Amino acid sequence: MDDNDRIDALVQQWADQRPDIDRDTMSLLARLTRAAELVNARTDRLAGDYGVNRGDGDVLFALRRSGEPFRLSPTSLARALLMTTGTMTGRLDRLEKRGLIVRVPSAHDRRSLDVELTAEGRRLVDEAVTKHTAGQQEATSALTARDRADLERVTRKLIAHLAAG
């Protein structure tokens, strides 16, 4: 039984037990959740291929897309990735141990350190982001251009509604 069949069966069970509830919305959100889980699993596997976890990869990607000199403060990184500075410290420690980042004196505050991608970190990120975007394209290859545009529009609307509430 595939994922869609399992979701259909789950929704049918609710229909049998509670015909009064909105099963269309239940089905839609179950499918969105499952799609996100499958995309995240692919991303986790790719990160693992590079010896990092997805969270560590997020840090490396954030540094790379910040542009030259690929350097940010730990606080800026934590804010950008919506995490605590304590969580960020653990990630930075792991990445530094792997030689993918270095901590360098801040140009703006002599008392603090910034985080910078090493040459090896940049090489790894550039290779990984190429594979990541190819994987994203493959993941959505079953969709037509119109499907993709519709999905983009609808998910933007849903995210805005959920974030406001």
Protein Blocks (a to p, Z undefined) as FASTA:
>chain_A
ZZklmmmmmmmmmmmmmmmbcfklmmmmmmmmmmmmmmmmmmmmmmmmnopafklmmmmm
mmmmnopehiacfklmmmmnopafklmmmmmmmmmmnopaccdddfkbmkbccddddfkl
mmmmmmmmmmmmmmmmmmmmmpcfklmmmmmmmmmmmmmmmmmZZ
